[in-house]
């Protein structure tokens, strides 16, 4: 059985695993990395359809210590890149909130991170890639070679071909430590203004919001960070924390709204009411949950969804508040809310980020309720000119997605030039893009 990180939906199927990714992708309808997309993006279009797994194809093909150009197979993870090269002064240029992402998955999702306002998406740093197209041909694509295919592949959810290897420019860093600040803010307006002000100075910013307590006012914590200079790091050695596995899936009742309200209270109390500043381990700053393997089990056997949308800045505070009022009115429970600021839109034909504020909202799946919540919030997002993140999505309807994203037809046209028989497809492309299962 296969599922995404949200543990829903679940579909019968298995992966073909091999160190020879070029061989194992022959005849496969999709390539799957670590399965850390939340919904159905890495699930086959039909139960039992052949899926290639990339995680054994994780070799470094080449690395230039002077320029930071890394050439590696698509199954190499951001975790392994960072743990191998951070001590040599290099870090991935853009990272999501987990390092358990393959290079191929980072390209396919065109992942973003705390530094989107300053560094763009992962695809902005990719120099080239090699993929097996739907015709079976192995093709090289870059901004200068087959640029249309390259642009469709970056953020294309693995639907333009099987990504085999990637060439990306890493970021040179002056030390292995982060200088970070945290600041408590009492409401959503202050949370947003504090985060946006920080964007002008800090390369990494993020806000965590309490979506359950204090009448939903939006109090929370703003995080700011930059790489420490060598003098600030003072030669302090870095040890990566031990990883432990979450023991078992919790029963549905164990993670209740009441319990999460008290959990959020505890989080807020731990930060106090003053700005805190200090050296922070990069694992704690970028990947606070990665040391707890399989933490998704905490949401129980029914699973959860992480609904993520971006709303343009012009939408304003009233619309942002309306999103959370709507979730509450429809019976949803926004257990975890993370907010980031997006900069300019990238070149990826189906990439998610565009200028605006993005909200990532974890909600436990509840029969009947979750679909109703997503439908109601998507009404708002579509009306305001926003869009949803396909790597997180499990519930958006095709009509909503088409209303949000006018790029669909152009993207599909490029796909068909490289895959006229529609061999490469996923459960997501069937649900949203008109593919046949």
N, C-alpha and C positions, 0 to 999 in steps of 0.2 A: 504494500500500500504506500502511496505517495501523498504528501501534503506539503504545504508551505509552512513558514515559521508560526503562523497563527493557528496551526493544527486544524484548519478548516478552509476549504473543503478537503475531503479525503477521497482519493481515487485509486482504484486498482491499477497497478503498474509496477514496473521495476526499471532500474537503470542498467544500461550496458556500460560496464566500467573497464577501462584499459588505460595503460600508459600511452598507447598509440591513439591519440584522439582523432587523427585524420582517418584512421581505419574504422574506429567505432562509430563515427558519425555517418558512415555510408548507410543509407536507408532509414536513418533516424528522423523523426519528425521534429525533434527539439533537443537542445543541449541544456542540461541542468548542472549547476555548480554545487553549492552547499545547501541549496533549498532554503535560503534565508529571505527570499521574497515572501510576503505575508499571505497573499491570497492564492490565486490560481495561475500566476504567470509562469511558473516552472512545472506545471502539470500538463500531461498530454491532452490533446484535443479530444480523444476518446479513450475509454478504459482499455488498458493493455497496449496502446500504441507505443511503438519503440522510442525510447528516450535514451540519449547518450549522456553519460556522466563524465564530467571533466576533472574531477578532483584528484585522480591519479596522475594526470598530465600536468605536473607542477614543476617542471625543470626550468632553471634559469638558462637562457640561451646565450646571453651576453650582458655585461654591465660595464659602463664606462665611469670610473671613479671621478674623472675630471668634470664630466658634463652631467652626470646623474641619469643618463639614458639607460633604462632597463628594458631588455628584450626577454620575454619569458612566455612559457606556455600558459594557456588560458586558465588552467586549474590552479595556478599559484595563488595563494591567499595574501591579502593585505597583512594579515598577522605575521606570516613568515617573512614577508618583505621587511616589515618594520623591525622584527626581532633580529634579522640578519644584518640589516644595513644601518640602523639607527646609530650604532656604535661607530660607524664609519662616516657619520655626518649627513645621512640621508633619511628622508621620511616620505611617505606617500604624499602627493601634492594636495589631495582632497580625500577625505575619508568620511563615511557615514558613521553612525553610532555603534557599529560593530566592526571588528577587524576580520570576522569570519565571513569574508566575501572574496570570491575569486576575481582575478583580473577580468575574465570574460564577463562575469556578472556585473562588475563595476562599470564596464563599457556598456553592456546591454541595458542597464538601468540608468546609465549616466549619473552615477551617484553624486550627491551633494553633501556638504557638511557644515560645520560651524563657520567656515570661511567662505561661503558662497559669495558674500558681498565683496570679498577682496580677491578671490581666486577662481571664481566660477565653478563649473562642474568638473568631474573627473575627465570627461571627454575633451575639455579644453587643453589637457596636457598629454593627450595621446597623439603620437606622431604617425602611427600606422598600425595596421593589423592584417592578419591573414585569416580567411574564412572559407568554408565550403558552402557554396551557394546551393540553392534548391535544385539547380540543374546537375549538381554533382561536381562541378568545376571548382577547383581551389583558386581563389582570387586574392590578390593583394589590394588593399584599399587604404588611402590616406588623403589628407587635404589636397594633395597634388596628383594622386593616381586614383581613378574612379571616385572622385570626390562626392558624387551623388550617392553612391552606395555607402561610402564612409559616413556621410551625414545621416543616412537612414539607419545605419547600424548603431551609431552612438545614441543611446536612449531608445533603440528599436525593440527592446524586450526579447532579443534573440530571434526575431522573426524574419530577418533578412538573410540569415545563414548561420552556420555553426562556427563560432569564433574559435580559432585554433591557437593563435598566439598574438601577443600585443606588445607594442613598443611604446613606452611612456616615459616622460621626463619627471624624475623625482624632485623633491624640494630639498635644497641644502639647508641644514639647520646648525646653529652655532653650539648647541649642547644637546643633551638628552632629556632636559627638564623643561617644564612649562612654568612661566610666571603667571599665576592666575589670581583673579579676584572674584568674590561673590558678594552680592548685595541683595538684601531683602527689600521688596517693594510692596506696598499695601493694596494695590488695585491694578486692574488691567491697563488703564490709561498710563499709570506710572511705569508699569512693566514694559510696555511698548516704547515709551519715550526714552526710558533709561537704556534699553537695548539698542535703539536706533542711534542714540547719542554715542554709545560705545563703539558702534560700527565705524565711526570716523577716526578712531584711534587704534582700536584693537583688531587684529586680523581674525580672531576667533571669538564669536559671541553666540549666546544661546540663552533662552529664558525657559524656566520650568514654572508652570502655573498650577495652582491648586484649583481644579475644576469642580470640586465637590463641596468644599467648606466655605464658611463665612458668606453664605448667601450667594455664592457664585460671583463675588466681586472681582476675582481674577488676581488675588494676591499671589506672590511667588518670589522666585529668586532669579537674578540675572547673573550669568557666568561670563567672564571675560578672560582671554588668555593670549599669550604670545610665547614664542620660544625664548628661553632664558639665554642671555649672553654667557660666555664662558666664565666671566668674572662672577656673575650672579650664581652660576651653578657650583662654583668653587671646587670643581673636580669631584663632586659627589657621585659616587658610583650608583648605577641603576640595576636593580634586580627585578625581573618580571615576576609578578605575583603567581602563586600556585592556583591552578584552576581546579574547582571541585564541581561535581555534578549535582543538580537538583534531584532529590531522591525519587520522587514519584509525582504523578499528576494529582493535584489536590481535588477534593470533591467540590462541586459547583458552589455550595454554600459557604465554603471556607474563605473565599475572597469576596466578601460582601461590601456593599456601599458603606455600611457603618464602619467596618474594619478599615477600609481604605481612607475614610475621613480621618480616623485617628492616626493612620500611617502618615498622611499628609501633614497633620499637625506636628508629628514628631520630626518630619523632615524640616519644616519651617523653624521649629524650636532649635534644631541643631545648628542652624546658620545664624541665629541671633538677630540683632537689629542693627549691627554695624558692618561696614565693609570689611571683609577679611581678605588678606593678601598673603601669598606665600609661594614657595616652590611646590609644584604638583607633579606627581608621576604621570607620564603620558597615558598610561592605562587608565588611571582614575579620571583624567580629564576627557579623553576621547571615548573610552570604552568602559564605562563604570559597571556594566553588567556582564562583560565578557569573562570575568573570573568565575561566574556562576553559570556553568554549562547547563544547557537545557532549561533555562529559567522560564521558558514559555509554558512549562508544565504547571507553573503557579496559577495559571488561568483555568486549569481543570480540563477535563476531557472534551468539553464542548468547544474549547478554544476561544480565541479572541480575534478581533480585527483592529488594525491600526489605520484608522481613516486619516489620510493626509491630503489637505487641499492647500492651494495658494490663492489668496485674494489680493487684488491690486491695492496699492496704497490708497488710491482714491476712494475705495470702498469705505474706509474710515471706521472709527471706533464703534459706531452704532451697529454696523453690519457685523463686526467681529463679536459683539455682545449677542447679537441676534442668533448667531450660530449656536452659542451655548444655551441660550434660552430655548431654542428649538430642540436641541438634544434632550434637555430636561423635560420639555412638554411632551415629547414623544416616548418618554420612559427610558431614555438612554442613560448611561453612567460613564462619564468621562474620567476614568480612573487615573490616567497619566496624560498630561498635556505638555507638549514641548513646542516652543515657538522660535522661529528663526526669521531673519531678514534675507530676502533674495535680491541679488543684483541683476545684471543684464541677462537676457535670454541667450543661451548658447546656440551652437549651429546644429545640434541634433534635431532631426526632422520630427521626432516625437518626444523630445526631452521634456521633463516636467517643469523645471524652474523657469520662472519669468518674474519681472520686477514686482515685488509685493511682500506680504507677510504670509508665512506658511505655518499652519497648525497641524501637528501630529497628535492624534487623539486615540489612546488605547481604550477599547470598550470590550468587555466580555460579551460573547455571543449569547443572545437570548432568543429563543424561538419566536418568530414573528416581529419582535421589537427591533432587532438590528436592521433588518431591511427597511422598516418604516423610518428609522432614524436617518439612515443614509439617504433614502429618497428625499426626505424633507430638507436635509442640509444641502444635497445636490441641487435642489431647486434654487437655493440661495446662491450657491457658488456659480451655477450657470448664468443666473440673472446678472451677477456682478462681473462677469468676464473672467472668472477664475477657472481652475482646472484641478483634477485629482491626480495623485501619483499612482501610476499603474503598478509599480512594484509593491505597493501596500494594499492595493484594491482587491476586494472580493465581492462587493455587493452593488457596484454602480451598474445601472442599466444602459444598454446601447444608446437609447435616445438621449439620455442625460450626457453621456460622453460625447456624442456627436454635437450636441448643443454647446459643449465646452470647448471643443477642439476642432477648428476648421481644417487642420492639417491632415486629417485621416485619409482623404481621397488621394492626396499627393503622395503620402507615405505608401499606401497600397499600390499605387501605380509603379513606384520604384520596386517594390517587392515583386510584382508580377513580371517585370523585365528580367529579374534574376531567378525567378521561380514561377514560370508560367503555369505549371500544373498545381501550384499551391501545396507543395509537399511539406513545407515547414510551417507549422501552426501549433497553437497551444490552446488550452482551455480558455485562457483569457482572450485570445484572438477570435475564438468562436463566439464568446459571450459579447465582445465589444466591437470587433472589426469586420464581422460578416463572413468569417471563414466557415467552411463546412467541416463538421466533425468527422 
